Amino acid sequence: MPINNFIVATKPLGEDAARVLTRDVAVADTKFVVNYFRLSHDKRLLF
């Protein structure tokens, strides 16, 4: 079964993003199509 995986990154979001996403962890769901996101070290949202 072929599997594709894609990721996008925003421009750096600054300290506002760090206040909302306070822990250095990835967030995911367990639905059929798995979505996940995390904040990078340079404050970009990776999705």
Secondary structure as UniProt FT lines:
FT   HELIX           15..20
FT   STRAND          27..28
FT   STRAND          36..39
FT   TURN            41..42
FT   STRAND          45..46
//
